[in-house]
Amino acid sequence: MDPNRSNRRGFLRQTAALASVAAGAGWAVRGQSAHAQHVHGESPRRGARYRVDHMTHYTPLQDYAGIITPAPLHFMQQHSSEFPEIDPQQHRLTIHGMVDRPLSFSMADLKQLPSVSRIHFLECHGNSSPAIHGSDDPNLGLPVQFVHGMTSCSEWSGVPLSVLLHEAGVHKGASWLVSEGGDAGKFTHTLPLAKAMEDVIVAYGQNGEPLRVEQGYPIRLVVPGWEAPFSVKYLRHIKVVDQPYMAWNESMNHSVSRPDLGGKARWYHFQFGPKSVITRPSAGLNMPGRGYVQITGLAWSGAGTVTKVEVSTDGGRSWKEAKRHAPVLPRAHTRFTFDWAWDGQEAVIQSRCTDDAGEVQPSLTELTKNWGMDAADWKKTPLPRAIHFNAIQPWKIARDGSISDVLFA
């Protein structure tokens, strides 16, 4: 079997698996597809090379339970003009630079080395950005999907990067890595050596199967808790160096100016702060009626484990602790639920989480203050772009049962 063709078929079917799940659970969808994908450029054809300007796929967070994202529904950002055609029999990972022994590993070599399987989330640095709110494009899915759906959680299998670096013998003065992918654009990103030695995986498996082509087949980096651009796909080169490099995507595409820095941008963004979102009920759905409803959602943090999730049904005036469902793992999504009886009146529901570093997810007001911004900055048209945005997400329930996004209303 040709693994690339198999993966393409999976990509074309990637949202069909969960069709009608929301409706089957008693939730009515209002005017939007619950399992849409967003693709710019020509449609892919079986057996043809992908030639598009950019492709984005949002995970339908509202449509599944638990914490593991089905592999076909894992979010995707493709930064090059096509998916690479990589023969796994020929693909190699080279480690060079400030090492005692430059090494080149085949896929067979990697699979003979000590392996691990760990559950971790990945999240695009631009997930939940204010600029995404209010897009009103029915092809993007429900708001919780296209606003917050650039995060997914999987079980990743592969070789700890530390094993490969120890094999190569890192020089004493080394402090950073430069990783390069095998895609047409040679996506490149840098990574501090200390993080690489801590918990980074060179992954060849996802949820018990080989990586799919849209997830970096045949190997990718998985950098737990840090923004997803560090997790370079189609990995083929790692250069060990003694200083940070300003790769193009880091300096030109992944930096955003901030008022608290005098209009300048931070060069590096690493770990995600605590974050949560109610996935159901959420905007675009309709309440099934008065009475009992189970509020459910996801919480996560790049710092480690989510130690508490709280839910408010009165717009943040009061908070009650939600139930966290096992497994509760470090740098992974955590499923939470909260039992509630809706009285048919207008309500605003929202969640916040606390991680084991003691950090609490901020409100928009708190985040604005922390970033040295003014509330008026969020009233601009179009809404500004922001990265590592983790403000509390409120959903407004109207008396007729319709639900809307009111974060920037």
Secondary structure, DSSP 8 states (H G I E B T S, - for coil): --HHHHHHHHHHTTTGGGTTHHHHTT-EE-SS-TT--EEESS---TTS----SEEEE---GGG--SS---GGGS-EEE-SSS-----TTT-EEEEEESBSS-EEEEHHHHHHS--EEEEEEEE-TTTT-GGGTT---GGG-SHHHHHH-SEEEEEEEEEEHHHHHHHH-B-TT--EEEEEESSTT--EEEEEHHHHHHH-EEEEEETTEE--GGGTTT-EEE-TTB-GGGS-SSEEEEEEESS----HIIIIIS--B-GGGTT-B-S---B---EEEEEES-TTEE---SEEEEEEEEEE-TTS-EEEEEEESBTTSS-EE-EEES---TTS-EEEEEEEEE-SS-EEEEEEEEETT--B---HHHHHHHTT--GGGGG-SS----SS------EEE-TTSBEEE-TT-
